[in-house]
Amino acid sequence: MDINEFIANFADQFDDTDSSEIMAETKFRELKEWSSMTGLAILNMINTNYSVRLNFSEFKSVNTVQELFDLVSIYSDKE
């Protein structure tokens, strides 16, 4: 799993946010376009692309794209 690919997949979940605004250190909940629907889209993207199902408390425990990537990496490495 590659962080740049993950960031690109993550950025694809936003309609109006330019992908250049999203980096590893981005606190994604602070993005102007952030909503609970975007969060669900991101969880679905993670499940579809990486075969990882995060529960709500796990997802809520991370703040940056890098932290989310690290969490997904832990689960994807187990398989």
Biotite code that builds the C-alpha atoms (Angstrom):
import biotite.structure as struc

atoms = struc.array([
    struc.Atom([0.000, 0.000, 0.000], chain_id="A", res_id=1, res_name="MET", atom_name="CA", element="C"),
    struc.Atom([1.357, 3.385, -1.017], chain_id="A", res_id=2, res_name="ASP", atom_name="CA", element="C"),
    struc.Atom([0.616, 6.668, 0.788], chain_id="A", res_id=3, res_name="ILE", atom_name="CA", element="C"),
    struc.Atom([0.404, 8.646, -2.472], chain_id="A", res_id=4, res_name="ASN", atom_name="CA", element="C"),
    struc.Atom([-2.136, 6.229, -3.923], chain_id="A", res_id=5, res_name="GLU", atom_name="CA", element="C"),
    struc.Atom([-4.085, 6.347, -0.654], chain_id="A", res_id=6, res_name="PHE", atom_name="CA", element="C"),
    struc.Atom([-4.119, 10.162, -0.719], chain_id="A", res_id=7, res_name="ILE", atom_name="CA", element="C"),
    struc.Atom([-5.358, 10.133, -4.324], chain_id="A", res_id=8, res_name="ALA", atom_name="CA", element="C"),
    struc.Atom([-8.156, 7.684, -3.442], chain_id="A", res_id=9, res_name="ASN", atom_name="CA", element="C"),
    struc.Atom([-8.983, 9.754, -0.370], chain_id="A", res_id=10, res_name="PHE", atom_name="CA", element="C"),
    struc.Atom([-9.099, 12.990, -2.396], chain_id="A", res_id=11, res_name="ALA", atom_name="CA", element="C"),
    struc.Atom([-11.441, 11.364, -4.935], chain_id="A", res_id=12, res_name="ASP", atom_name="CA", element="C"),
    struc.Atom([-14.137, 11.276, -2.238], chain_id="A", res_id=13, res_name="GLN", atom_name="CA", element="C"),
    struc.Atom([-14.411, 15.078, -2.321], chain_id="A", res_id=14, res_name="PHE", atom_name="CA", element="C"),
    struc.Atom([-16.296, 16.870, -5.092], chain_id="A", res_id=15, res_name="ASP", atom_name="CA", element="C"),
    struc.Atom([-15.240, 20.480, -4.570], chain_id="A", res_id=16, res_name="ASP", atom_name="CA", element="C"),
    struc.Atom([-11.933, 20.217, -2.711], chain_id="A", res_id=17, res_name="THR", atom_name="CA", element="C"),
    struc.Atom([-8.870, 20.419, -4.934], chain_id="A", res_id=18, res_name="ASP", atom_name="CA", element="C"),
    struc.Atom([-6.739, 17.318, -4.517], chain_id="A", res_id=19, res_name="SER", atom_name="CA", element="C"),
    struc.Atom([-3.662, 19.514, -4.001], chain_id="A", res_id=20, res_name="SER", atom_name="CA", element="C"),
    struc.Atom([-5.178, 20.577, -0.654], chain_id="A", res_id=21, res_name="GLU", atom_name="CA", element="C"),
    struc.Atom([-5.013, 17.014, 0.644], chain_id="A", res_id=22, res_name="ILE", atom_name="CA", element="C"),
    struc.Atom([-1.654, 15.833, 1.946], chain_id="A", res_id=23, res_name="MET", atom_name="CA", element="C"),
    struc.Atom([-0.531, 13.297, 4.535], chain_id="A", res_id=24, res_name="ALA", atom_name="CA", element="C"),
    struc.Atom([-0.618, 15.902, 7.319], chain_id="A", res_id=25, res_name="GLU", atom_name="CA", element="C"),
    struc.Atom([-4.067, 17.247, 6.368], chain_id="A", res_id=26, res_name="THR", atom_name="CA", element="C"),
    struc.Atom([-6.542, 17.228, 9.245], chain_id="A", res_id=27, res_name="LYS", atom_name="CA", element="C"),
    struc.Atom([-9.367, 16.016, 7.063], chain_id="A", res_id=28, res_name="PHE", atom_name="CA", element="C"),
    struc.Atom([-12.234, 16.948, 9.381], chain_id="A", res_id=29, res_name="ARG", atom_name="CA", element="C"),
    struc.Atom([-11.113, 20.586, 9.063], chain_id="A", res_id=30, res_name="GLU", atom_name="CA", element="C"),
    struc.Atom([-11.630, 20.608, 5.293], chain_id="A", res_id=31, res_name="LEU", atom_name="CA", element="C"),
    struc.Atom([-14.434, 22.955, 4.256], chain_id="A", res_id=32, res_name="LYS", atom_name="CA", element="C"),
    struc.Atom([-16.245, 20.186, 2.384], chain_id="A", res_id=33, res_name="GLU", atom_name="CA", element="C"),
    struc.Atom([-16.063, 17.652, 5.239], chain_id="A", res_id=34, res_name="TRP", atom_name="CA", element="C"),
    struc.Atom([-19.368, 16.047, 6.230], chain_id="A", res_id=35, res_name="SER", atom_name="CA", element="C"),
    struc.Atom([-20.607, 12.802, 7.707], chain_id="A", res_id=36, res_name="SER", atom_name="CA", element="C"),
    struc.Atom([-21.488, 11.696, 4.166], chain_id="A", res_id=37, res_name="MET", atom_name="CA", element="C"),
    struc.Atom([-17.889, 12.238, 3.092], chain_id="A", res_id=38, res_name="THR", atom_name="CA", element="C"),
    struc.Atom([-16.789, 10.170, 6.070], chain_id="A", res_id=39, res_name="GLY", atom_name="CA", element="C"),
    struc.Atom([-19.037, 7.310, 4.963], chain_id="A", res_id=40, res_name="LEU", atom_name="CA", element="C"),
    struc.Atom([-17.667, 7.589, 1.425], chain_id="A", res_id=41, res_name="ALA", atom_name="CA", element="C"),
    struc.Atom([-14.119, 7.346, 2.790], chain_id="A", res_id=42, res_name="ILE", atom_name="CA", element="C"),
    struc.Atom([-14.989, 4.285, 4.892], chain_id="A", res_id=43, res_name="LEU", atom_name="CA", element="C"),
    struc.Atom([-16.540, 2.697, 1.803], chain_id="A", res_id=44, res_name="ASN", atom_name="CA", element="C"),
    struc.Atom([-13.455, 3.541, -0.298], chain_id="A", res_id=45, res_name="MET", atom_name="CA", element="C"),
    struc.Atom([-11.217, 1.912, 2.329], chain_id="A", res_id=46, res_name="ILE", atom_name="CA", element="C"),
    struc.Atom([-13.378, -1.199, 2.391], chain_id="A", res_id=47, res_name="ASN", atom_name="CA", element="C"),
    struc.Atom([-13.572, -1.413, -1.414], chain_id="A", res_id=48, res_name="THR", atom_name="CA", element="C"),
    struc.Atom([-9.948, -0.588, -2.263], chain_id="A", res_id=49, res_name="ASN", atom_name="CA", element="C"),
    struc.Atom([-8.111, -2.084, 0.705], chain_id="A", res_id=50, res_name="TYR", atom_name="CA", element="C"),
    struc.Atom([-10.548, -4.723, 2.041], chain_id="A", res_id=51, res_name="SER", atom_name="CA", element="C"),
    struc.Atom([-10.417, -3.115, 5.481], chain_id="A", res_id=52, res_name="VAL", atom_name="CA", element="C"),
    struc.Atom([-13.525, -2.418, 7.545], chain_id="A", res_id=53, res_name="ARG", atom_name="CA", element="C"),
    struc.Atom([-13.015, 0.249, 10.162], chain_id="A", res_id=54, res_name="LEU", atom_name="CA", element="C"),
    struc.Atom([-15.595, 0.792, 12.853], chain_id="A", res_id=55, res_name="ASN", atom_name="CA", element="C"),
    struc.Atom([-16.727, 4.279, 13.778], chain_id="A", res_id=56, res_name="PHE", atom_name="CA", element="C"),
    struc.Atom([-14.599, 4.574, 16.920], chain_id="A", res_id=57, res_name="SER", atom_name="CA", element="C"),
    struc.Atom([-11.448, 3.573, 15.009], chain_id="A", res_id=58, res_name="GLU", atom_name="CA", element="C"),
    struc.Atom([-12.211, 6.115, 12.293], chain_id="A", res_id=59, res_name="PHE", atom_name="CA", element="C"),
    struc.Atom([-12.949, 8.790, 14.874], chain_id="A", res_id=60, res_name="LYS", atom_name="CA", element="C"),
    struc.Atom([-9.631, 8.131, 16.633], chain_id="A", res_id=61, res_name="SER", atom_name="CA", element="C"),
    struc.Atom([-7.554, 9.487, 13.735], chain_id="A", res_id=62, res_name="VAL", atom_name="CA", element="C"),
    struc.Atom([-7.179, 13.106, 12.692], chain_id="A", res_id=63, res_name="ASN", atom_name="CA", element="C"),
    struc.Atom([-4.890, 13.232, 9.672], chain_id="A", res_id=64, res_name="THR", atom_name="CA", element="C"),
    struc.Atom([-4.747, 11.396, 6.383], chain_id="A", res_id=65, res_name="VAL", atom_name="CA", element="C"),
    struc.Atom([-1.406, 9.894, 7.497], chain_id="A", res_id=66, res_name="GLN", atom_name="CA", element="C"),
    struc.Atom([-2.943, 8.545, 10.717], chain_id="A", res_id=67, res_name="GLU", atom_name="CA", element="C"),
    struc.Atom([-5.799, 7.026, 8.704], chain_id="A", res_id=68, res_name="LEU", atom_name="CA", element="C"),
    struc.Atom([-3.335, 5.493, 6.249], chain_id="A", res_id=69, res_name="PHE", atom_name="CA", element="C"),
    struc.Atom([-1.325, 4.027, 9.149], chain_id="A", res_id=70, res_name="ASP", atom_name="CA", element="C"),
    struc.Atom([-4.467, 2.524, 10.674], chain_id="A", res_id=71, res_name="LEU", atom_name="CA", element="C"),
    struc.Atom([-5.553, 0.986, 7.371], chain_id="A", res_id=72, res_name="VAL", atom_name="CA", element="C"),
    struc.Atom([-2.000, -0.310, 6.845], chain_id="A", res_id=73, res_name="SER", atom_name="CA", element="C"),
    struc.Atom([-2.103, -2.152, 10.161], chain_id="A", res_id=74, res_name="ILE", atom_name="CA", element="C"),
    struc.Atom([-5.264, -3.993, 9.167], chain_id="A", res_id=75, res_name="TYR", atom_name="CA", element="C"),
    struc.Atom([-4.233, -4.652, 5.577], chain_id="A", res_id=76, res_name="SER", atom_name="CA", element="C"),
    struc.Atom([-0.917, -6.124, 6.756], chain_id="A", res_id=77, res_name="ASP", atom_name="CA", element="C"),
    struc.Atom([-2.800, -8.702, 8.832], chain_id="A", res_id=78, res_name="LYS", atom_name="CA", element="C"),
    struc.Atom([-4.259, -10.300, 5.728], chain_id="A", res_id=79, res_name="GLU", atom_name="CA", element="C"),
])
